[in-house]
Amino acid sequence: MARIAGVNIPTNKRVEIALCYIHGIGPAKAKEICEKAGITAERRVAELTDAEVLKVRETIDSDYMVEGDLRRDTAVNIKRLMDLGMYRGLRHRRGLPVRGQRTHTNARTRKGPAKAIAGKKK
């Protein structure tokens, strides 16, 4: 099992697919990394040599922000919005949708499960 950026990537999958298990790397970036490292799309992680795994690891470390650094950066950006008292920061603080979605109905993902209102009958 190859360990890249602190994540154990699955060995039986193609390299492009396996790299997507790393937070911050999607299909487009995975394809780009494979091209930089000189790995073909059909190769599986189990077929990679130690040198190729090292090359992929170095490419990710030098060119991309992934995993802990990316999560920390996102958290700092959200905290900055909250500290400045911006509208988006207030929405984050209250646990409501941030990007203008309606909240009268829907928005259950951000708001959590519906709470019953005592004494309300229809």
Number of C-alpha atoms within 10 A of each C-alpha: 11 17 12 18 18 11 14 14 20 18 15 13 15 17 26 25 17 20 27 17 16 17 15 17 20 14 13 10 16 22 20 12 23 19 13 13 18 12 19 13 13 10 14 18 22 14 12 15 10 10 9 16 17 16 18 23 17 15 15 20 13 8 9 15 16 18 15 13 12 14 14 12 13 12 11 12 13 15 15 13 17 17 12 11 13 12 12 17 19 16 17 17 16 11 13 20 17 15 8 9 11 10 12 6 7 10 14 12 10 14 14 10 9 7 7 7 7 6 6 6 5 3
